[in-house]
Amino acid sequence: MTRILPGVEIEVIKEIVPQQLNPSGIAGMIGTSEKGLVLTPTRAGSYKEFTEKFGSNYDYTLTNEVKLAFQNGIYEVVVMRVMGSGGKKAELMLKDVKGRNSIRLEAKSEGEAGNNIKVKVEKSEGEGKSMLSITDGSAIEIYEIPEKNGDIASKIFEDSKIVAAEASGKGTPDGEGNLSGGSGGKSPELKSYEEALEKLESESDVDIIVACDVSDPAVHAAIDAHCKNMSKDAKNRIGVGTVGKDESVDDIAKRTNVLASDRFVLAAPYGNAGAVAGLIGNLNYYDSPTFKPLTGVSELRESYSPTQLRKLLTAGVLALEAQKGRGIIVVKGISTSKEQISVTRIADHAVRGVKNVSDNFIGTLNSPSGRLALKEKLREFLELMEKEGAIVPSTDLTEPAFIIDVYSSEADFAQGIVRVDMAVRPVRAIDYIYATILVEA
């Protein structure tokens, strides 16, 4: 309205500021462990935190791979424990003073680790009350035993992170003992990994997927399909797998004829998928793992000859080699499609960034000024990528690092559609140096 009395009219305009992107370098790691929740995404920011939740027994596939991932600088892991059929939970029946059944305790998770859980009932000094303690070796829980047996069973069932409990009689529990009968069952089947991948769909910030110590092509194909499907929703991911223990170079090379994908990395020789995932996660999204050293790996299971290395690289296998003065390095950071991993990660970062910026403008693009604002915010994001060195102009400077356009045709406008056209030029790792030497006699 037009002002009649002299004065000042103030209009506050809130600028749309996109949220910060989730950090890259978060790996979803699937495998077996000594203990822990099954098929439940569980985060760990260090190897120590992982062992507290899942144990440190190297007989299980997660333990070594997660350790290697952290040793190579992974930011965080989301652990998915899987189990085969036939697994059992350890249990113990506590008796009362007359030898009758009192409380049945059962480990929270299947596996042999439940056999290490100890339970003890003892009198409190000076109070005349009985206390029940439960420990799995790393944590201890203590409960005061009330007059009613059912009350202590309900309390343990609700609060304990170690065991579940149910009343099996009216007498007050007494004595001590170890839970027993826990077993891990058979090795996990393809279905278990598929269920784990389905659970990981809800973890939007995961950008690397590893099936620990698994060389099964069917599992690798499932991971690749998962990564491709998630990438449709801008939740871009790359899978990492290992070759078999004694797999020949010829057999390894045949694998990529079937699984040639920008979304899957096959590491050779056997046993280093966790280390490769940790290295990739530790690098800036625009840095290539080519010629980068691995840590925590003392030796390679197999040493490839130059001829074998060339065959593996030609097939799209990420090969490792021990080089004097460098340590164990990634010969070339490529996926099974032979695309450089860094190029895929740059494209993924661009996709995530565009979605992150554009989400904030939904409902504000009805005018040319709104669409111009979106274009400028996208330009800011891409200019930052260019400053980081993630995208670059052509070597002759005739083509820019990126092109961006935001528009809406009449037909689009009637349907509430705004289109973004974008092109980026990801920087590529310089893998070869050709030298010309002039010798003057």
C-alpha positions, 0 to 999 in steps of 0.5 A: 500500500502507499504510505500516507504518513512519512516513515520507513517501510522495511522488507526482509528478504531471506536468502536461500542458502543450501545445506552443506553436503554430507561428507564423502568417505562413509562406507557401508560394510557387510559381513559376519562378526562375533557379536552385534545386532543382525541386519541393523545399520550400526555406525562406528567412527573408530575401530575401537568403537566397532570392536566394542559393538561387534567384537575383535575376533578375526575369524569373522569377515568384518573384523579385519576389513573394518580395521583396514578401512580405518587404518586407511583413513575412512571417515565412518562405517555403517556396519551390517552384520549378516548371518547364515541359517542355523545360527543360535542364541546362547542362553542360561536358566537361572535357578532359585535357592531350592533349585527351581527354574527362576529366570531364563536369559538369552543373548541379544544376538546369535553367535558364539560370542553369547557363550562368553556372557557371565551372570552372577547373583550376590548380596549387597554389603550392609543392605541385605539386598541381592544384585544381579550382574551381567557382563559380556567382557566389555560392558557390565550391567547391574540390577537390583533384585526386587521381591517379585521375580517377574519385575526383575525379568521385565527390567532386564528385558527392557533395559539390557543391551546384552541379554533378553529375559523372561520369568520361568518361575516365582522363586528369586534367582540365585547363583551364577553361570555362563550362557551357552549354546550360541553358534554362528550357523552357516556362511551367509547366502546371497539372500542375506546380503540382499537384505543387508543392501535393502536396509542400507538404502535408508542410510543416505550418506553412505557412498561406498559399499563393501561385502567383506571377504566375499568374492562371489560374483553373484554378491558383487552383481547385487552390490552393483545393482544396488549402487546403480539403483541408489544413484537414480535418487542422487544417493550415489554409491560405489561398490568394492569387492575382492577377487578369490583367494587362489583365482588365476589372472585369466579367471579374474579378467573374465569377471569384468566381461560380465560385470563392467560398471562405473559403480563397481571396483574389483580389487586384486589380489585377494583380501584388500577390499577394506583397505581400498575402500578406506583409501578411496573414502579418505581421498578428496572426491576429486583425487585419484587413488592411482599410485597412492599407498595403502597402510595396514597391509604388510604383504600381498597374497600374490605378486603379479608380473608386469604382463599380468598387471597389464592384463588385469588393468586392460580388463578393468581390475584395480590391481595392487603392487609392492614397489620399492620405496613406495610400499603397496600401491594402487597401480591404477584407480579404475572401476570394472568399466575401466573408468577412473574412480575419481571421475565417477566421484566428481560426477556424483558430487556434482549430482548431489550438489545440484539436488542439494541446491535445487531442493531449496528452490522448490515452490519459488520458481514461478517467476524469471527472478526465481529461476535466475536465483537458482541458476546463480546458486548452481553457478556458485556451487560449480565455480567452487568445484572448479576452484577445488580443481575437480572440474577443469576447462579444456587444455586449449581453454576453448571449452569452459569447466562447466556450462549451466542453464535453467529454463522452463518452456510454456508446456513445462511451465503449465506442468510446474516443471523447471529444467536444468541443463548442465555439463561438467568436465571432470579432471582426470588423473594423469597416468602417463608421462612421455619424455623426449630426451635430446642428446647433444654429442 
